[in-house]
Amino acid sequence: MTVKDVITTVADMVGVGECVKNYLDGDRTQGGAETTALLRCFNFIQNEVALDYLPLVAEDNLVSETGKVEYSALSRAAVRVLSVKNANEENLKYKLFPDFLQTQSGEITIKYTYTPIEKALSDVAEFNLSVSLRLVSYGVAAEYCFSVGLYEEGEAWNKKYKDALASVYSIRPAKIMRSRRWV
């Protein structure tokens, strides 16, 4: 899904579709403020979904002579380190510091969650497979309505957004807990 798809969908949902479509088609006399506001709301919702609900996961292969890996050496802005493994896929012990990660030296693979970068209109959205255009559109519509002072409409869109997020959680496979064994 592209950012432009989300913004045009949300613009229709909140009643500014015509002026946003004109702006996106090249008519710069109207719709600029609405498009900018919708883009800002999209970036906010993308960040919220990735950090609070459905994290984005990345994996980087690095070589470290000292075992010290600067977070800036990772390809994306790390939020939480999930695992560190060596070349043989064995888990390694590691310590987290404010600016770097300390582990064994050699070839390592770091698996982590990350913050998505801000998007422009022409970019492709970064979401998990379980995040749909509908879910994102509800969130952006709610945020847009709140930002322009349409609180009742914002509450309605926010409820749909939260319900869509809850349905994504219900689709996830259930974790099975073994029953207790009594002696």
LOZAVO-824511 format. One record per atom (N, C-alpha, C): residue number from 1; atom name; x, y, z negated. Coordinates in nm, 4 decimals. Each point is the difference from the previous one (the first is absolute). Layout:
residues N
(NUM,'CA',(X,Y,Z)),
...
end
This chain:
residues 183
(1,'N',(0.0839,-0.1169,0.0000)),
(1,'CA',(-0.0839,0.1169,0.0000)),
(1,'C',(0.0886,0.1234,0.0000)),
(2,'N',(-0.0366,0.0967,0.0817)),
(2,'CA',(0.0773,0.1238,0.0056)),
(2,'C',(-0.0617,0.1048,-0.0915)),
(3,'N',(0.0795,0.0975,-0.0355)),
(3,'CA',(-0.0473,0.1094,-0.0846)),
(3,'C',(-0.1097,0.0772,0.0732)),
(4,'N',(0.0172,0.0177,0.1301)),
(4,'CA',(-0.0996,0.0725,0.0796)),
(4,'C',(-0.1349,-0.0718,-0.0024)),
(5,'N',(0.0003,-0.1342,0.0064)),
(5,'CA',(-0.1242,-0.0771,-0.0089)),
(5,'C',(-0.0716,0.0269,-0.1313)),
(6,'N',(0.0762,-0.0023,-0.1081)),
(6,'CA',(-0.0589,0.0230,-0.1324)),
(6,'C',(-0.0577,0.1405,-0.0085)),
(7,'N',(0.0744,0.0983,0.0467)),
(7,'CA',(-0.0441,0.1390,-0.0120)),
(7,'C',(-0.1244,0.0269,0.0849)),
(8,'N',(-0.0065,-0.0536,0.1204)),
(8,'CA',(-0.1199,0.0209,0.0814)),
(8,'C',(-0.1206,-0.0711,-0.0595)),
(9,'N',(0.0212,-0.1181,-0.0571)),
(9,'CA',(-0.1096,-0.0720,-0.0652)),
(9,'C',(-0.0524,0.0782,-0.1198)),
(10,'N',(0.0912,0.0477,-0.0838)),
(10,'CA',(-0.0400,0.0750,-0.1194)),
(10,'C',(-0.0645,0.1325,0.0382)),
(11,'N',(0.0516,0.0659,0.1029)),
(11,'CA',(-0.0577,0.1273,0.0438)),
(11,'C',(-0.1461,-0.0178,0.0377)),
(12,'N',(-0.0328,-0.1088,0.0688)),
(12,'CA',(-0.1402,-0.0284,0.0325)),
(12,'C',(-0.0818,-0.0277,-0.1261)),
(13,'N',(0.0609,-0.0692,-0.0956)),
(13,'CA',(-0.0712,-0.0356,-0.1232)),
(13,'C',(-0.0364,0.1229,-0.0833)),
(14,'N',(0.0881,0.0989,-0.0027)),
(14,'CA',(-0.0221,0.1165,-0.0863)),
(14,'C',(-0.0569,0.1195,0.0754)),
(15,'N',(-0.0295,-0.0140,0.1283)),
(15,'CA',(-0.0691,0.1052,0.0738)),
(15,'C',(0.0869,0.1034,0.0673)),
(16,'N',(0.1288,-0.0260,0.0161)),
(16,'CA',(0.0878,0.0938,0.0709)),
(16,'C',(0.0608,-0.0661,0.1234)),
(17,'N',(-0.0661,-0.1006,0.0503)),
(17,'CA',(0.0531,-0.0796,0.1102)),
(17,'C',(0.0228,0.0776,0.1275)),
(18,'N',(-0.0939,0.0850,0.0358)),
(18,'CA',(0.0105,0.0723,0.1262)),
(18,'C',(0.1199,0.0943,0.0026)),
(19,'N',(0.0178,0.0796,-0.1067)),
(19,'CA',(0.1118,0.0962,0.0022)),
(19,'C',(0.1350,-0.0712,-0.0133)),
(20,'N',(0.0060,-0.1112,-0.0742)),
(20,'CA',(0.1258,-0.0746,-0.0116)),
(20,'C',(0.0350,-0.0652,0.1335)),
(21,'N',(-0.0986,-0.0573,0.0676)),
(21,'CA',(0.0270,-0.0611,0.1308)),
(21,'C',(0.0453,0.1046,0.1011)),
(22,'N',(-0.0620,0.1186,-0.0039)),
(22,'CA',(0.0444,0.1081,0.0895)),
(22,'C',(0.1443,0.0387,-0.0292)),
(23,'N',(0.0351,0.0087,-0.1273)),
(23,'CA',(0.1371,0.0347,-0.0382)),
(23,'C',(0.0982,-0.1060,0.0480)),
(24,'N',(-0.0362,-0.1269,-0.0183)),
(24,'CA',(0.0885,-0.1085,0.0422)),
(24,'C',(0.0118,-0.0092,0.1520)),
(25,'N',(-0.1031,0.0488,0.0710)),
(25,'CA',(0.0042,-0.0007,0.1471)),
(25,'C',(0.0737,0.1198,0.0573)),
(26,'N',(0.0481,0.0906,-0.0854)),
(26,'CA',(0.0810,0.1107,0.0482)),
(26,'C',(-0.0604,0.1377,-0.0192)),
(27,'N',(-0.1249,0.0098,-0.0429)),
(27,'CA',(-0.0619,0.1304,-0.0242)),
(27,'C',(0.0418,0.0477,-0.1387)),
(28,'N',(0.1004,0.0866,-0.0056)),
(28,'CA',(0.0571,0.0419,-0.1281)),
(28,'C',(-0.0762,0.1150,-0.0652)),
(29,'N',(-0.1157,0.0372,0.0541)),
(29,'CA',(-0.0752,0.1123,-0.0576)),
(29,'C',(-0.0862,-0.0419,-0.1178)),
(30,'N',(-0.0284,-0.1268,-0.0124)),
(30,'CA',(-0.0841,-0.0458,-0.1107)),
(30,'C',(0.0451,-0.1380,-0.0472)),
(31,'N',(-0.0279,-0.0307,-0.1250)),
(31,'CA',(0.0266,-0.1327,-0.0534)),
(31,'C',(0.1370,-0.0223,-0.0597)),
(32,'N',(0.0877,0.0988,0.0068)),
(32,'CA',(0.1348,-0.0168,-0.0533)),
(32,'C',(0.0025,-0.0193,-0.1502)),
(33,'N',(-0.0774,0.0795,-0.0712)),
(33,'CA',(-0.0030,-0.0093,-0.1467)),
(33,'C',(-0.0594,-0.1333,-0.0444)),
(34,'N',(-0.1073,-0.0420,0.0667)),
(34,'CA',(-0.0640,-0.1276,-0.0351)),
(34,'C',(0.0926,-0.1174,0.0286)),
(35,'N',(0.0685,0.0035,0.1132)),
(35,'CA',(0.0919,-0.1082,0.0364)),
(35,'C',(0.1161,-0.0074,-0.0982)),
(36,'N',(0.0546,0.1145,-0.0365)),
(36,'CA',(0.1102,0.0038,-0.0967)),
(36,'C',(-0.0455,-0.0531,-0.1357)),
(37,'N',(-0.1195,0.0389,-0.0423)),
(37,'CA',(-0.0533,-0.0481,-0.1278)),
(37,'C',(-0.0231,-0.1510,0.0035)),
(38,'N',(-0.0524,-0.0500,0.1103)),
(38,'CA',(-0.0229,-0.1447,0.0121)),
(38,'C',(0.1318,-0.0765,0.0007)),
(39,'N',(0.1023,0.0534,0.0644)),
(39,'CA',(0.1309,-0.0646,0.0022)),
(39,'C',(0.0603,-0.0037,-0.1402)),
(40,'N',(-0.0136,0.1098,-0.0732)),
(40,'CA',(0.0491,0.0046,-0.1380)),
(40,'C',(-0.0736,-0.1037,-0.0866)),
(41,'N',(-0.1304,-0.0108,0.0184)),
(41,'CA',(-0.0793,-0.0985,-0.0749)),
(41,'C',(0.0394,-0.1424,0.0385)),
(42,'N',(0.0267,-0.0226,0.1291)),
(42,'CA',(0.0444,-0.1323,0.0437)),
(42,'C',(0.1295,-0.0393,-0.0696)),
(43,'N',(0.0979,0.0902,-0.0025)),
(43,'CA',(0.1280,-0.0303,-0.0634)),
(43,'C',(-0.0163,-0.0271,-0.1488)),
(44,'N',(-0.0897,0.0723,-0.0638)),
(44,'CA',(-0.0274,-0.0233,-0.1418)),
(44,'C',(-0.0592,-0.1391,-0.0216)),
(45,'N',(-0.0985,-0.0382,0.0802)),
(45,'CA',(-0.0654,-0.1314,-0.0151)),
(45,'C',(0.0976,-0.1119,0.0356)),
(46,'N',(0.0805,0.0179,0.1033)),
(46,'CA',(0.0994,-0.1015,0.0356)),
(46,'C',(0.0940,-0.0254,-0.1174)),
(47,'N',(0.0438,0.1065,-0.0630)),
(47,'CA',(0.0884,-0.0116,-0.1146)),
(47,'C',(-0.0715,-0.0653,-0.1188)),
(48,'N',(-0.1230,0.0394,-0.0254)),
(48,'CA',(-0.0774,-0.0566,-0.1111)),
(48,'C',(-0.0212,-0.1501,0.0175)),
(49,'N',(-0.0401,-0.0414,0.1182)),
(49,'CA',(-0.0248,-0.1428,0.0250)),
(49,'C',(0.1295,-0.0796,-0.0158)),
(50,'N',(0.1100,0.0519,0.0534)),
(50,'CA',(0.1279,-0.0726,-0.0052)),
(50,'C',(0.0574,-0.0058,-0.1411)),
(51,'N',(-0.0190,0.1032,-0.0793)),
(51,'CA',(0.0604,0.0020,-0.1331)),
(51,'C',(-0.0903,-0.0562,-0.1085)),
(52,'N',(-0.1309,0.0147,0.0142)),
(52,'CA',(-0.0909,-0.0392,-0.1081)),
(52,'C',(-0.0769,-0.1288,0.0250)),
(53,'N',(-0.0223,-0.0374,0.1245)),
(53,'CA',(-0.0884,-0.1126,0.0269)),
(53,'C',(0.0641,-0.1131,0.0790)),
(54,'N',(0.0472,0.0277,0.1181)),
(54,'CA',(0.0522,-0.1038,0.0891)),
(54,'C',(0.1418,0.0380,0.0443)),
(55,'N',(0.1006,-0.0397,-0.0779)),
(55,'CA',(0.1371,0.0449,0.0281)),
(55,'C',(0.0543,-0.0508,0.1330)),
(56,'N',(0.0849,0.0821,0.0582)),
(56,'CA',(0.0712,-0.0362,0.1221)),
(56,'C',(0.1326,-0.0629,-0.0409)),
(57,'N',(0.0347,-0.1115,0.0615)),
(57,'CA',(0.1198,-0.0742,-0.0374)),
(57,'C',(0.0995,0.0025,0.1150)),
(58,'N',(0.1259,0.0235,-0.0339)),
(58,'CA',(0.1090,-0.0019,0.0981)),
(58,'C',(0.1126,-0.0883,-0.0530)),
(59,'N',(0.0857,-0.0415,0.0919)),
(59,'CA',(0.1138,-0.0843,-0.0362)),
(59,'C',(0.1203,0.0478,0.0798)),
(60,'N',(0.1092,0.0269,-0.0686)),
(60,'CA',(0.1228,0.0463,0.0654)),
(60,'C',(0.1147,-0.0947,-0.0303)),
(61,'N',(0.0796,-0.0303,0.1012)),
(61,'CA',(0.1216,-0.0791,-0.0159)),
(61,'C',(0.1179,0.0958,-0.0036)),
(62,'N',(0.0801,-0.0089,-0.1063)),
(62,'CA',(0.1135,0.0901,-0.0183)),
(62,'C',(0.1232,-0.0786,-0.0411)),
(63,'N',(0.1136,0.0609,0.0167)),
(63,'CA',(0.1250,-0.0565,-0.0488)),
(63,'C',(0.0591,0.1015,-0.0966)),
(64,'N',(0.0344,-0.0474,-0.1193)),
(64,'CA',(0.0572,0.0882,-0.1013)),
(64,'C',(0.1292,-0.0613,-0.0519)),
(65,'N',(0.1063,0.0763,0.0057)),
(65,'CA',(0.1298,-0.0466,-0.0481)),
(65,'C',(0.0069,-0.0003,-0.1526)),
(66,'N',(-0.0713,0.0913,-0.0621)),
(66,'CA',(0.0060,0.0149,-0.1456)),
(66,'C',(-0.1246,-0.0490,-0.0715)),
(67,'N',(-0.1063,-0.0260,0.0729)),
(67,'CA',(-0.1273,-0.0383,-0.0615)),
(67,'C',(-0.0879,0.1196,-0.0306)),
(68,'N',(0.0515,0.1177,0.0247)),
(68,'CA',(-0.0762,0.1226,-0.0223)),
(68,'C',(-0.0680,0.0391,0.1311)),
(69,'N',(-0.1334,0.0142,-0.0042)),
(69,'CA',(-0.0765,0.0371,0.1184)),
(69,'C',(-0.0763,0.1287,-0.0306)),
(70,'N',(0.0355,0.1052,0.0692)),
(70,'CA',(-0.0716,0.1270,-0.0137)),
(70,'C',(-0.1388,-0.0155,0.0613)),
(71,'N',(-0.1001,0.0588,-0.0653)),
(71,'CA',(-0.1359,-0.0056,0.0550)),
(71,'C',(-0.0070,0.0694,0.1356)),
(72,'N',(0.0854,0.0977,0.0221)),
(72,'CA',(0.0013,0.0705,0.1282)),
(72,'C',(0.0483,-0.0905,0.1139)),
(73,'N',(0.0639,-0.1122,-0.0324)),
(73,'CA',(0.0453,-0.0944,0.1026)),
(73,'C',(-0.1151,-0.0859,0.0533)),
(74,'N',(-0.1118,-0.0022,-0.0728)),
(74,'CA',(-0.1160,-0.0760,0.0455)),
(74,'C',(-0.0686,0.0743,0.1137)),
(75,'N',(-0.0682,-0.0734,0.0853)),
(75,'CA',(-0.0609,0.0609,0.1180)),
(75,'C',(-0.1226,0.0848,-0.0324)),
(76,'N',(-0.0582,-0.0201,-0.1174)),
(76,'CA',(-0.1197,0.0756,-0.0394)),
(76,'C',(0.0124,0.0460,-0.1439)),
(77,'N',(-0.0887,0.0875,-0.0422)),
(77,'CA',(0.0024,0.0540,-0.1362)),
(77,'C',(-0.0578,-0.1037,-0.0961)),
(78,'N',(0.0873,-0.0672,-0.0730)),
(78,'CA',(-0.0407,-0.1091,-0.0883)),
(78,'C',(-0.0809,0.0521,-0.1187)),
(79,'N',(-0.1016,-0.0791,-0.0378)),
(79,'CA',(-0.0804,0.0304,-0.1173)),
(79,'C',(0.0282,-0.1026,-0.1091)),
(80,'N',(0.0023,-0.1272,0.0385)),
(80,'CA',(0.0215,-0.1074,-0.0961)),
(80,'C',(0.0762,-0.1139,0.0675)),
(81,'N',(0.1051,-0.0476,-0.0641)),
(81,'CA',(0.0766,-0.1127,0.0528)),
(81,'C',(-0.0705,-0.1285,-0.0418)),
(82,'N',(-0.0282,-0.0856,0.0974)),
(82,'CA',(-0.0687,-0.1263,-0.0275)),
(82,'C',(0.0981,-0.1149,-0.0206)),
(83,'N',(0.1060,-0.0037,0.0824)),
(83,'CA',(0.0992,-0.1065,-0.0156)),
(83,'C',(0.1297,0.0388,0.0698)),
(84,'N',(0.1071,-0.0627,-0.0473)),
(84,'CA',(0.1315,0.0138,0.0626)),
(84,'C',(0.0529,-0.1415,0.0178)),
(85,'N',(0.0371,-0.0344,0.1240)),
(85,'CA',(0.0467,-0.1354,0.0299)),
(85,'C',(0.1334,0.0067,0.0734)),
(86,'N',(0.0766,-0.1085,-0.0136)),
(86,'CA',(0.1262,-0.0076,0.0731)),
(86,'C',(-0.0231,-0.0650,0.1365)),
(87,'N',(0.1070,-0.0274,0.0718)),
(87,'CA',(-0.0107,-0.0569,0.1348)),
(87,'C',(-0.0610,-0.1394,-0.0007)),
(88,'N',(0.0082,-0.0706,-0.1132)),
(88,'CA',(-0.0571,-0.1355,-0.0111)),
(88,'C',(-0.1432,0.0016,-0.0514)),
(89,'N',(-0.0632,0.1175,-0.0017)),
(89,'CA',(-0.1381,0.0166,-0.0464)),
(89,'C',(-0.0168,-0.0300,-0.1491)),
(90,'N',(0.1061,0.0116,-0.0757)),
(90,'CA',(-0.0067,-0.0190,-0.1450)),
(90,'C',(-0.0252,0.1345,-0.0662)),
(91,'N',(-0.0886,0.0011,-0.0996)),
(91,'CA',(-0.0274,0.1239,-0.0720)),
(91,'C',(0.1227,0.0439,-0.0785)),
(92,'N',(0.0267,0.1285,0.0045)),
(92,'CA',(0.1122,0.0578,-0.0728)),
(92,'C',(-0.0527,0.0879,-0.1131)),
(93,'N',(0.0764,0.0050,-0.1080)),
(93,'CA',(-0.0326,0.0933,-0.1068)),
(93,'C',(0.0421,0.1388,0.0448)),
(94,'N',(-0.0751,0.0999,-0.0420)),
(94,'CA',(0.0325,0.1374,0.0369)),
(94,'C',(-0.0466,0.0945,-0.1098)),
(95,'N',(0.0609,0.1169,-0.0012)),
(95,'CA',(-0.0382,0.1063,-0.0926)),
(95,'C',(-0.0339,0.1231,0.0828)),
(96,'N',(-0.1048,0.0691,-0.0423)),
(96,'CA',(-0.0414,0.1216,0.0689)),
(96,'C',(0.0491,0.1227,-0.0751)),
(97,'N',(0.0554,0.0922,0.0732)),
(97,'CA',(0.0441,0.1280,-0.0527)),
(97,'C',(-0.0726,0.1090,0.0774)),
(98,'N',(0.0045,0.1240,-0.0468)),
(98,'CA',(-0.0745,0.1069,0.0695)),
(98,'C',(0.0359,0.0176,0.1478)),
(99,'N',(0.1280,-0.0198,0.0360)),
(99,'CA',(0.0423,0.0249,0.1380)),
(99,'C',(0.0442,-0.1237,0.0764)),
(100,'N',(0.0143,-0.1118,-0.0699)),
(100,'CA',(0.0518,-0.1192,0.0663)),
(100,'C',(-0.0457,-0.1269,-0.0717)),
(101,'N',(0.0281,-0.1106,0.0662)),
(101,'CA',(-0.0288,-0.1340,-0.0513)),
(101,'C',(0.1332,-0.0715,-0.0123)),
(102,'N',(0.0230,-0.0696,-0.1103)),
(102,'CA',(0.1258,-0.0722,-0.0211)),
(102,'C',(-0.0286,-0.1499,0.0002)),
(103,'N',(0.0723,-0.0734,0.0823)),
(103,'CA',(-0.0146,-0.1454,0.0098)),
(103,'C',(0.1361,-0.0584,0.0395)),
(104,'N',(0.0019,-0.1235,0.0446)),
(104,'CA',(0.1243,-0.0620,0.0448)),
(104,'C',(0.0416,0.0575,0.1348)),
(105,'N',(0.1283,-0.0079,0.0272)),
(105,'CA',(0.0499,0.0487,0.1286)),
(105,'C',(-0.0261,-0.1042,0.1084)),
(106,'N',(0.0089,0.0450,0.1230)),
(106,'CA',(-0.0199,-0.0897,0.1133)),
(106,'C',(-0.1221,0.0386,0.0814)),
(107,'N',(-0.0464,-0.0958,0.0797)),
(107,'CA',(-0.1178,0.0210,0.0839)),
(107,'C',(-0.1247,-0.0219,-0.0848)),
(108,'N',(-0.0871,0.0994,-0.0037)),
(108,'CA',(-0.1220,-0.0093,-0.0823)),
(108,'C',(-0.1216,0.0437,0.0798)),
(109,'N',(-0.1151,-0.0509,-0.0431)),
(109,'CA',(-0.1286,0.0385,0.0567)),
(109,'C',(-0.0839,0.0582,-0.1122)),
(110,'N',(-0.0456,0.1221,0.0184)),
(110,'CA',(-0.0821,0.0673,-0.1007)),
(110,'C',(-0.1424,0.0107,0.0540)),
(111,'N',(-0.0930,-0.0518,-0.0770)),
(111,'CA',(-0.1424,0.0095,0.0334)),
(111,'C',(-0.0606,0.1021,-0.0954)),
(112,'N',(-0.0736,0.0980,0.0537)),
(112,'CA',(-0.0503,0.1087,-0.0820)),
(112,'C',(-0.1282,0.0590,0.0591)),
(113,'N',(-0.0733,0.0723,-0.0846)),
(113,'CA',(-0.1136,0.0773,0.0487)),
(113,'C',(0.0493,0.1417,0.0270)),
(114,'N',(-0.0689,0.0689,0.0902)),
(114,'CA',(0.0476,0.1324,0.0397)),
(114,'C',(-0.1135,0.0990,0.0205)),
(115,'N',(0.0389,0.1267,0.0015)),
(115,'CA',(-0.0924,0.1096,0.0266)),
(115,'C',(-0.0009,0.0288,0.1495)),
(116,'N',(-0.1176,0.0067,0.0615)),
(116,'CA',(-0.0025,0.0332,0.1429)),
(116,'C',(0.0380,0.1462,0.0226)),
(117,'N',(0.0592,0.0266,0.1152)),
(117,'CA',(0.0368,0.1378,0.0321)),
(117,'C',(-0.1235,0.0745,0.0504)),
(118,'N',(0.0034,0.1325,-0.0104)),
(118,'CA',(-0.1116,0.0801,0.0504)),
(118,'C',(-0.0101,-0.0170,0.1506)),
(119,'N',(-0.1217,-0.0077,0.0459)),
(119,'CA',(-0.0258,-0.0236,0.1417)),
(119,'C',(-0.0456,0.1266,0.0700)),
(120,'N',(0.0247,0.0032,0.1308)),
(120,'CA',(-0.0515,0.1035,0.0887)),
(120,'C',(-0.1174,-0.0598,0.0772)),
(121,'N',(-0.0684,0.0804,0.0772)),
(121,'CA',(-0.1172,-0.0476,0.0743)),
(121,'C',(0.0326,-0.1131,0.0964)),
(122,'N',(0.1171,0.0000,0.0573)),
(122,'CA',(0.0357,-0.1001,0.1015)),
(122,'C',(0.0565,-0.1287,-0.0584)),
(123,'N',(0.0160,-0.0072,-0.1321)),
(123,'CA',(0.0625,-0.1160,-0.0630)),
(123,'C',(-0.0992,-0.1142,-0.0215)),
(124,'N',(0.0560,-0.1160,-0.0284)),
(124,'CA',(-0.0793,-0.1183,-0.0344)),
(124,'C',(-0.0027,-0.0113,-0.1520)),
(125,'N',(-0.1170,-0.0302,-0.0546)),
(125,'CA',(-0.0168,-0.0094,-0.1449)),
(125,'C',(0.0720,-0.1229,-0.0537)),
(126,'N',(0.0538,0.0132,-0.1210)),
(126,'CA',(0.0681,-0.1105,-0.0673)),
(126,'C',(-0.0928,-0.0552,-0.1075)),
(127,'N',(-0.0589,-0.1137,0.0262)),
(127,'CA',(-0.0872,-0.0631,-0.0981)),
(127,'C',(0.0179,-0.1505,0.0064)),
(128,'N',(-0.0437,-0.0681,-0.1063)),
(128,'CA',(-0.0066,-0.1457,0.0017)),
(128,'C',(-0.1042,-0.0443,0.1016)),
(129,'N',(0.0034,-0.1256,0.0370)),
(129,'CA',(-0.0988,-0.0531,0.0939)),
(129,'C',(-0.1419,0.0080,-0.0545)),
(130,'N',(-0.0148,-0.0045,-0.1309)),
(130,'CA',(-0.1336,-0.0012,-0.0591)),
(130,'C',(-0.0642,0.1386,-0.0061)),
(131,'N',(0.0719,0.1047,0.0370)),
(131,'CA',(-0.0546,0.1357,-0.0022)),
(131,'C',(-0.0595,0.0309,0.1371)),
(132,'N',(-0.1295,0.0294,0.0004)),
(132,'CA',(-0.0702,0.0248,0.1250)),
(132,'C',(-0.0156,0.1489,0.0271)),
(133,'N',(-0.0372,0.0317,0.1219)),
(133,'CA',(-0.0288,0.1381,0.0379)),
(133,'C',(-0.1136,0.0546,-0.0854)),
(134,'N',(-0.0977,-0.0820,-0.0284)),
(134,'CA',(-0.1147,0.0408,-0.0815)),
(134,'C',(0.0441,0.0406,-0.1392)),
(135,'N',(0.0836,-0.0816,-0.0635)),
(135,'CA',(0.0468,0.0291,-0.1359)),
(135,'C',(0.0762,0.1326,-0.0030)),
(136,'N',(0.0913,0.0191,0.0909)),
(136,'CA',(0.0795,0.1220,0.0044)),
(136,'C',(-0.0891,0.1205,0.0304)),
(137,'N',(-0.0934,-0.0170,0.0911)),
(137,'CA',(-0.0891,0.1099,0.0363)),
(137,'C',(-0.0842,0.0454,-0.1183)),
(138,'N',(-0.0501,-0.0933,-0.0776)),
(138,'CA',(-0.0773,0.0372,-0.1190)),
(138,'C',(0.0854,0.0808,-0.0968)),
(139,'N',(0.1234,-0.0429,-0.0222)),
(139,'CA',(0.0883,0.0716,-0.0913)),
(139,'C',(0.0339,0.1394,0.0492)),
(140,'N',(0.0304,0.0124,0.1283)),
(140,'CA',(0.0339,0.1305,0.0568)),
(140,'C',(-0.1228,0.0913,-0.0018)),
(141,'N',(-0.1171,-0.0549,0.0308)),
(141,'CA',(-0.1231,0.0801,-0.0030)),
(141,'C',(-0.0269,0.0519,-0.1414)),
(142,'N',(0.0185,-0.0843,-0.1002)),
(142,'CA',(-0.0210,0.0427,-0.1386)),
(142,'C',(0.0973,0.1111,-0.0369)),
(143,'N',(0.1259,-0.0198,0.0322)),
(143,'CA',(0.1020,0.0995,-0.0340)),
(143,'C',(-0.0257,0.1316,0.0728)),
(144,'N',(-0.0397,-0.0065,0.1265)),
(144,'CA',(-0.0298,0.1210,0.0766)),
(144,'C',(-0.1186,0.0744,-0.0613)),
(145,'N',(-0.1060,-0.0721,-0.0319)),
(145,'CA',(-0.1187,0.0640,-0.0587)),
(145,'C',(0.0347,0.0666,-0.1329)),
(146,'N',(0.0783,-0.0659,-0.0831)),
(146,'CA',(0.0413,0.0611,-0.1267)),
(146,'C',(0.0827,0.1261,0.0252)),
(147,'N',(0.0853,-0.0031,0.1010)),
(147,'CA',(0.0897,0.1139,0.0244)),
(147,'C',(-0.0732,0.1223,0.0544)),
(148,'N',(-0.1134,-0.0212,0.0671)),
(148,'CA',(-0.0748,0.1147,0.0540)),
(148,'C',(-0.1198,0.0366,-0.0866)),
(149,'N',(-0.0151,-0.0658,-0.1144)),
(149,'CA',(-0.1057,0.0369,-0.0941)),
(149,'C',(-0.1324,-0.0710,0.0189)),
(150,'N',(-0.0037,-0.1053,0.0792)),
(150,'CA',(-0.1230,-0.0780,0.0180)),
(150,'C',(0.0022,-0.1177,-0.0980)),
(151,'N',(-0.0278,0.0301,-0.1259)),
(151,'CA',(0.0200,-0.0983,-0.1064)),
(151,'C',(-0.0990,-0.1158,0.0043)),
(152,'N',(-0.1251,0.0256,0.0316)),
(152,'CA',(-0.0982,-0.1093,0.0065)),
(152,'C',(0.0324,-0.0968,0.1134)),
(153,'N',(0.0329,0.0555,0.1168)),
(153,'CA',(0.0383,-0.0858,0.1126)),
(153,'C',(0.1292,-0.0740,-0.0320)),
(154,'N',(0.0923,0.0689,-0.0659)),
(154,'CA',(0.1263,-0.0620,-0.0393)),
(154,'C',(-0.0211,-0.1170,-0.0940)),
(155,'N',(-0.0921,0.0161,-0.0935)),
(155,'CA',(-0.0306,-0.1105,-0.0923)),
(155,'C',(-0.0577,-0.1199,0.0747)),
(156,'N',(-0.0861,0.0255,0.0979)),
(156,'CA',(-0.0587,-0.1095,0.0784)),
(156,'C',(0.1081,-0.0743,0.0786)),
(157,'N',(0.0889,0.0744,0.0664)),
(157,'CA',(0.1089,-0.0641,0.0749)),
(157,'C',(0.0982,-0.0702,-0.0939)),
(158,'N',(0.0245,0.0597,-0.1164)),
(158,'CA',(0.0921,-0.0606,-0.0963)),
(158,'C',(-0.0537,-0.1330,-0.0503)),
(159,'N',(-0.1310,-0.0090,-0.0226)),
(159,'CA',(-0.0601,-0.1269,-0.0441)),
(159,'C',(0.0192,-0.1073,0.1079)),
(160,'N',(-0.0233,0.0373,0.1255)),
(160,'CA',(0.0205,-0.0956,0.1096)),
(160,'C',(0.1468,-0.0423,0.0089)),
(161,'N',(0.0901,0.0949,-0.0206)),
(161,'CA',(0.1436,-0.0276,0.0027)),
(161,'C',(0.0386,-0.0982,-0.1098)),
(162,'N',(-0.0458,0.0258,-0.1220)),
(162,'CA',(0.0326,-0.0882,-0.1127)),
(162,'C',(-0.0629,-0.1380,0.0192)),
(163,'N',(-0.1216,-0.0054,0.0554)),
(163,'CA',(-0.0638,-0.1297,0.0277)),
(163,'C',(0.0780,-0.0777,0.1064)),
(164,'N',(0.0497,0.0697,0.1018)),
(164,'CA',(0.0789,-0.0663,0.1042)),
(164,'C',(0.1313,-0.0530,-0.0572)),
(165,'N',(0.0621,0.0773,-0.0895)),
(165,'CA',(0.1224,-0.0481,-0.0656)),
(165,'C',(-0.0287,-0.1226,-0.0851)),
(166,'N',(-0.1128,0.0024,-0.0717)),
(166,'CA',(-0.0371,-0.1148,-0.0836)),
(166,'C',(-0.0261,-0.1231,0.0854)),
(167,'N',(-0.0576,0.0183,0.1179)),
(167,'CA',(-0.0263,-0.1163,0.0861)),
(167,'C',(0.1301,-0.0596,0.0533)),
(168,'N',(0.1016,0.0820,0.0203)),
(168,'CA',(0.1301,-0.0520,0.0437)),
(168,'C',(0.0590,-0.0868,-0.1101)),
(169,'N',(-0.0160,0.0432,-0.1251)),
(169,'CA',(0.0497,-0.0806,-0.1114)),
(169,'C',(-0.0745,-0.1320,-0.0106)),
(170,'N',(-0.1295,-0.0007,0.0299)),
(170,'CA',(-0.0763,-0.1241,-0.0117)),
(170,'C',(0.0347,-0.0982,0.1105)),
(171,'N',(0.0551,0.0489,0.1112)),
(171,'CA',(0.0395,-0.0871,0.1108)),
(171,'C',(0.1314,-0.0712,-0.0307)),
(172,'N',(0.0841,0.0630,-0.0822)),
(172,'CA',(0.1288,-0.0609,-0.0327)),
(172,'C',(-0.0201,-0.1372,-0.0618)),
(173,'N',(0.0878,-0.0934,0.0286)),
(173,'CA',(-0.0148,-0.1337,-0.0569)),
(173,'C',(0.0108,0.0038,-0.1525)),
(174,'N',(-0.0853,-0.0763,-0.0620)),
(174,'CA',(-0.0016,-0.0051,-0.1458)),
(174,'C',(0.1194,-0.0783,-0.0511)),
(175,'N',(0.0548,0.0463,-0.1088)),
(175,'CA',(0.1093,-0.0726,-0.0621)),
(175,'C',(-0.0597,-0.1042,-0.0934)),
(176,'N',(0.0558,-0.1172,0.0024)),
(176,'CA',(-0.0529,-0.1106,-0.0790)),
(176,'C',(0.0855,-0.0171,-0.1241)),
(177,'N',(-0.0671,-0.0048,-0.1135)),
(177,'CA',(0.0694,-0.0210,-0.1261)),
(177,'C',(-0.0237,-0.1449,-0.0423)),
(178,'N',(0.1062,-0.0674,-0.0335)),
(178,'CA',(-0.0134,-0.1403,-0.0398)),
(178,'C',(-0.0769,-0.0073,-0.1300)),
(179,'N',(-0.0761,-0.1044,-0.0124)),
(179,'CA',(-0.0778,-0.0169,-0.1221)),
(179,'C',(0.0930,-0.0432,-0.1135)),
(180,'N',(-0.0463,0.0237,-0.1206)),
(180,'CA',(0.0802,-0.0414,-0.1153)),
(180,'C',(-0.0057,-0.1507,-0.0155)),
(181,'N',(0.1065,-0.0532,-0.0453)),
(181,'CA',(0.0052,-0.1450,-0.0244)),
(181,'C',(0.0102,-0.0201,-0.1497)),
(182,'N',(-0.1002,-0.0633,-0.0530)),
(182,'CA',(-0.0055,-0.0232,-0.1445)),
(182,'C',(0.0631,-0.1342,-0.0321)),
(183,'N',(0.0773,-0.0025,-0.1046)),
(183,'CA',(0.0701,-0.1224,-0.0384)),
(183,'C',(-0.0850,-0.0799,-0.0978)),
end
